[in-house]
Amino acid sequence: MMKIAVLATTIVAAAAFLAPAAPTLAAPYFNKSVKCQETDPEGRVIPTRVGNSALGRNHFSSKHNIRTCKIISAAVRDKVDKKEGGRLEHWGVAYKGRQIVDFVVIAQYTRKTADRQYDAGEGQVIGVVTAYCRRMTECPDWMNP
């Protein structure tokens, strides 16, 4: 009887080692290439990466209709309006005649995003996560000269 118990334990232990490991969830892909960058008044270099549909230029250009680095640079060159840890908000205002549009640029000045899904790599920062116009779904086309 003892031999059967030892043999059964050995088989169970061997099966545990030979069973396929649970798949690890890979981080979502995002293009880390820098499209443009700007330095804020405190000396932080904030990159705008190509990104993907969730963050970076690919996100805000398609979802919020900001397609030029000029808008991002205009906000980042000014002071940080709101800071929570590595999350920086820069607020800006765009004018065309009597039209005034308030916009926001949100950057993550850390290696990883707050949810830890994205990693810019050693010695790098995520940079601009999104940019959008307040009180509207998409920014007006005239903001993209």
Rosetta silent file (secondary structure, phi, psi, omega in degrees, C-alpha in Angstrom):
SEQUENCE: MMKIAVLATTIVAAAAFLAPAAPTLAAPYFNKSVKCQETDPEGRVIPTRVGNSALGRNHFSSKHNIRTCKIISAAVRDKVDKKEGGRLEHWGVAYKGRQIVDFVVIAQYTRKTADRQYDAGEGQVIGVVTAYCRRMTECPDWMNP
SCORE:     score description
SCORE:     0.000 S_00000001
   1 L     0.000  -39.442 -179.574    0.000    0.000    0.000 S_00000001
   2 H   -62.762  -39.942  179.661    2.847    2.405    0.820 S_00000001
   3 H   -61.608  -38.364 -179.319    4.444    1.881   -2.610 S_00000001
   4 H   -66.096  -42.213  179.748    1.198    2.918   -4.342 S_00000001
   5 H   -64.519  -42.708  179.370    0.935    6.155   -2.320 S_00000001
   6 H   -66.345  -43.160  179.363    4.565    7.090   -3.068 S_00000001
   7 H   -63.035  -42.468  179.411    4.128    6.254   -6.754 S_00000001
   8 H   -64.361  -41.353  178.560    0.921    8.317   -6.950 S_00000001
   9 H   -63.673  -41.429  179.528    2.615   11.297   -5.276 S_00000001
  10 H   -63.880  -41.646 -179.726    5.541   11.064   -7.701 S_00000001
  11 H   -65.832  -43.147  179.031    3.203   10.978  -10.705 S_00000001
  12 H   -63.320  -43.310  179.939    1.227   14.026   -9.488 S_00000001
  13 H   -64.341  -42.441  179.027    4.454   15.968   -8.830 S_00000001
  14 H   -64.908  -39.013  179.205    5.830   15.077  -12.266 S_00000001
  15 H   -63.699  -36.887  179.707    2.573   16.099  -13.935 S_00000001
  16 H   -64.035  -38.431 -179.943    2.754   19.513  -12.230 S_00000001
  17 H   -75.191  -30.812 -176.405    6.226   20.125  -13.674 S_00000001
  18 H   -89.888  -13.280 -179.557    5.327   18.888  -17.147 S_00000001
  19 L   -67.716  146.882  179.131    1.993   20.709  -17.437 S_00000001
  20 L   -63.917  139.919  179.572    2.040   23.786  -19.663 S_00000001
  21 L   -71.140  151.671  176.561    2.579   26.980  -17.744 S_00000001
  22 L   -63.383  137.155 -178.079   -0.226   29.515  -17.609 S_00000001
  23 L   -66.185  138.457  176.092    0.297   32.054  -20.377 S_00000001
  24 L   -86.587  141.565 -179.633    1.724   35.366  -19.239 S_00000001
  25 L   -82.435  118.944  179.274   -0.121   38.398  -20.457 S_00000001
  26 L   -77.897  148.761  176.783    2.110   40.500  -22.641 S_00000001
  27 L   -65.459  146.759  177.304    1.902   44.262  -22.416 S_00000001
  28 L   -61.480  144.876  179.742   -0.029   45.842  -25.276 S_00000001
  29 L   -73.269  138.446  167.418    2.211   46.956  -28.108 S_00000001
  30 L  -144.507  143.270 -177.379    2.860   50.644  -28.585 S_00000001
  31 E   -76.963  115.797 -176.301    5.293   52.321  -30.931 S_00000001
  32 E   -82.718   -2.685  179.654    7.943   53.988  -28.757 S_00000001
  33 E   -58.869  139.552 -178.773    9.297   56.128  -31.607 S_00000001
  34 E   -89.208  121.370  178.026    9.319   59.811  -30.731 S_00000001
  35 E   -81.047  -42.768  176.626    7.252   61.958  -33.104 S_00000001
  36 E  -160.340  169.372  177.409    8.220   65.228  -31.378 S_00000001
  37 E  -152.509  157.195 -179.357    9.317   66.480  -27.971 S_00000001
  38 E  -144.394  152.012  177.426    9.264   69.661  -25.941 S_00000001
  39 E  -104.381  130.103  179.570   10.928   70.855  -22.745 S_00000001
  40 L   -83.901  170.941 -176.791    8.736   72.280  -20.010 S_00000001
  41 L   -60.643  -18.519  178.890    9.763   75.275  -17.829 S_00000001
  42 L   -94.981    8.853  175.265   11.108   72.899  -15.146 S_00000001
  43 L    87.151    4.785  177.943   13.499   71.246  -17.622 S_00000001
  44 L   -78.148  127.794  174.915   11.555   68.013  -18.197 S_00000001
  45 E   -88.830  116.099 -175.889   11.842   66.756  -21.770 S_00000001
  46 E  -106.086  109.549  177.505    8.383   65.457  -22.682 S_00000001
  47 E   -82.403  152.052  168.016    8.303   63.183  -25.747 S_00000001
  48 E  -111.053  107.650 -178.408    5.254   62.588  -27.888 S_00000001
  49 E   -87.109  157.134  177.896    5.538   58.970  -28.972 S_00000001
  50 E   -58.519  -46.264  173.456    3.746   57.441  -31.948 S_00000001
  51 E    73.438 -143.298  179.199    1.973   55.122  -29.471 S_00000001
  52 L  -152.453 -161.250 -177.432   -1.133   53.129  -30.354 S_00000001
  53 L   -73.064  -11.364 -178.305   -4.913   53.537  -30.230 S_00000001
  54 L  -101.201  -25.161  179.882   -4.824   53.895  -26.419 S_00000001
  55 L  -156.181  158.990  179.484   -2.026   56.428  -25.906 S_00000001
  56 L    85.916 -170.479 -175.103    0.344   58.726  -27.738 S_00000001
  57 H   -58.989  -42.135  179.818   -0.053   60.470  -31.071 S_00000001
  58 H   -58.934  -33.871  178.637   -1.983   57.631  -32.721 S_00000001
  59 H   -70.159  -60.530 -171.437   -4.562   57.906  -29.939 S_00000001
  60 H   -74.002  -22.941  178.316   -5.154   61.648  -29.777 S_00000001
  61 H   -72.514  -37.357  179.851   -4.817   62.315  -33.509 S_00000001
  62 H   -84.877  -41.025 -174.972   -7.588   59.885  -34.413 S_00000001
  63 H   -81.915  -35.880 -172.826   -9.850   60.219  -31.377 S_00000001
  64 L  -116.330    1.286  175.805   -9.467   63.934  -30.590 S_00000001
  65 L    61.579   39.308  169.218   -8.377   65.415  -33.955 S_00000001
  66 L  -110.847  109.905 -172.523   -5.075   66.889  -32.785 S_00000001
  67 L  -116.755    5.791 -177.917   -2.648   66.069  -35.569 S_00000001
  68 L  -125.626  145.172  178.212    0.170   68.564  -35.131 S_00000001
  69 H   -69.915  -19.779 -178.532    3.019   68.817  -32.649 S_00000001
  70 H   -59.071  -39.605  179.860    2.520   72.602  -32.497 S_00000001
  71 H   -65.151  -47.107  179.963   -0.520   72.188  -30.237 S_00000001
  72 H   -61.701  -47.929 -178.128    1.317   69.820  -27.888 S_00000001
  73 H   -61.545  -39.362 -179.293    4.405   72.041  -27.795 S_00000001
  74 H   -60.012  -40.650 -179.468    2.391   75.180  -27.056 S_00000001
  75 H   -76.040  -43.842 -175.420    0.938   73.621  -23.910 S_00000001
  76 H   -67.957  -32.597  178.980    4.077   71.819  -22.701 S_00000001
  77 L   -64.333  -20.338  179.577    6.274   74.932  -23.029 S_00000001
  78 L   -91.455  173.105 -176.729    4.045   76.571  -20.411 S_00000001
  79 L   -61.056  159.727  172.909    3.895   75.645  -16.709 S_00000001
  80 L   -75.346  126.139 -178.545    2.388   72.413  -15.415 S_00000001
  81 L   -88.558  -26.068  179.336   -1.178   73.227  -14.421 S_00000001
  82 E  -151.212  132.269 -178.974   -1.859   70.048  -12.462 S_00000001
  83 E  -133.968  128.242  175.261    0.535   67.426  -11.133 S_00000001
  84 E  -133.477   99.164 -175.665   -0.250   64.109   -9.451 S_00000001
  85 L    62.486 -124.265  178.742    2.883   62.009   -9.042 S_00000001
  86 L   -88.332    0.027 -179.427    4.247   61.438  -12.534 S_00000001
  87 E   -88.892  120.406 -178.197    1.019   62.584  -14.229 S_00000001
  88 E  -115.707  134.129  173.539    1.345   66.107  -15.621 S_00000001
  89 E  -115.415  127.066  173.861   -1.437   68.223  -17.098 S_00000001
  90 E  -113.667  127.791 -179.941   -0.631   71.194  -19.281 S_00000001
  91 E  -104.967  143.639  179.374   -3.549   73.414  -20.239 S_00000001
  92 E  -139.089  167.934  178.183   -3.633   75.562  -23.342 S_00000001
  93 E  -133.320  130.965  176.512   -5.864   77.926  -25.262 S_00000001
  94 E  -112.409  139.631 -178.781   -6.139   78.125  -29.054 S_00000001
  95 E  -123.568  142.431  167.761   -7.595   81.176  -30.818 S_00000001
  96 E  -148.198  105.100 -174.906   -8.922   81.760  -34.304 S_00000001
  97 L    60.582 -123.621  178.375  -10.739   85.041  -34.656 S_00000001
  98 L   -91.061   -1.766  179.687  -13.470   84.958  -32.044 S_00000001
  99 E   -83.057  128.925  178.971  -13.242   81.197  -31.619 S_00000001
 100 E  -126.504  129.908 -179.712  -11.525   80.121  -28.407 S_00000001
 101 E  -128.483  123.944  173.278  -10.770   76.494  -27.569 S_00000001
 102 E   -87.231  135.846  178.169   -9.354   75.260  -24.270 S_00000001
 103 E  -135.576  162.827 -175.865   -7.267   72.108  -24.592 S_00000001
 104 E  -130.498  137.765  172.368   -5.383   69.750  -22.302 S_00000001
 105 E  -118.766  122.821  179.612   -2.181   67.760  -22.795 S_00000001
 106 E  -109.972  126.637  179.586   -1.643   64.900  -20.347 S_00000001
 107 E  -123.880  149.992  174.799    1.832   63.422  -19.990 S_00000001
 108 E  -111.363  108.466 -177.339    3.207   60.609  -17.858 S_00000001
 109 L   -94.916   55.043  175.433    6.698   61.572  -16.707 S_00000001
 110 L  -143.555  165.688 -179.923    7.616   58.074  -15.528 S_00000001
 111 L   -64.318  -36.938 -177.233    8.979   54.960  -17.177 S_00000001
 112 E  -119.214  155.259  174.560    5.626   53.151  -16.901 S_00000001
 113 L   -69.156  162.479 -178.132    2.019   54.243  -17.163 S_00000001
 114 L   -58.204  -34.568  179.393    0.036   54.462  -13.920 S_00000001
 115 L   -84.606    0.262  176.797   -1.720   51.164  -14.711 S_00000001
 116 L    64.696   16.948  178.874    1.732   49.617  -15.419 S_00000001
 117 L   -78.135  -31.703 -175.159    0.554   48.303  -18.818 S_00000001
 118 L  -118.288  142.079 -177.674    3.092   50.281  -20.839 S_00000001
 119 E  -131.528  121.551 -178.739    6.836   50.615  -20.311 S_00000001
 120 L   -77.926  -15.000 -179.459    8.930   53.176  -22.205 S_00000001
 121 L   106.096  161.148 -176.812   12.165   51.343  -21.384 S_00000001
 122 L   -57.830  129.998  178.286   15.075   51.956  -19.076 S_00000001
 123 L    77.387    5.518 -177.978   15.970   55.645  -18.761 S_00000001
 124 L  -115.201  163.901  173.618   12.911   56.730  -20.787 S_00000001
 125 L  -121.622  153.434  179.474    9.540   58.284  -19.935 S_00000001
 126 L   -59.391  -50.004 -178.639    6.145   57.537  -21.461 S_00000001
 127 E    88.690 -146.900 -175.114    5.537   61.191  -22.385 S_00000001
 128 E   -67.968  122.136  178.726    2.294   62.491  -23.857 S_00000001
 129 E   -90.760  -45.802  179.705   -0.526   60.048  -23.205 S_00000001
 130 E  -155.388  165.937  173.393   -3.360   62.121  -24.668 S_00000001
 131 E  -148.871  140.250 -177.093   -4.434   65.591  -25.721 S_00000001
 132 E  -156.771  163.130  176.324   -7.993   66.809  -26.154 S_00000001
 133 E   -97.054  137.089 -179.804  -10.198   69.873  -26.355 S_00000001
 134 L   -70.859  146.857  173.880  -12.439   70.638  -23.407 S_00000001
 135 L    62.115   24.335  174.683  -16.214   70.526  -23.862 S_00000001
 136 L  -155.870  153.570 -178.631  -16.107   68.865  -27.303 S_00000001
 137 L   -71.838  -46.802  178.693  -15.615   65.408  -28.756 S_00000001
 138 L  -125.902  147.407  174.854  -13.092   66.478  -31.392 S_00000001
 139 L   -72.309  152.015  179.502  -10.942   69.564  -31.695 S_00000001
 140 L   -67.963  149.533 -179.209  -11.751   71.829  -34.664 S_00000001
 141 H   -58.154  -31.156 -176.398   -9.786   71.296  -37.868 S_00000001
 142 H   -64.414  -13.591  176.976   -8.378   74.843  -37.791 S_00000001
 143 H   -75.834   -8.853 -178.659   -6.146   73.798  -34.863 S_00000001
 144 L  -112.427   71.780 -177.902   -4.135   71.629  -37.295 S_00000001
 145 L   -67.857    0.000    0.000   -2.500   74.126  -39.647 S_00000001
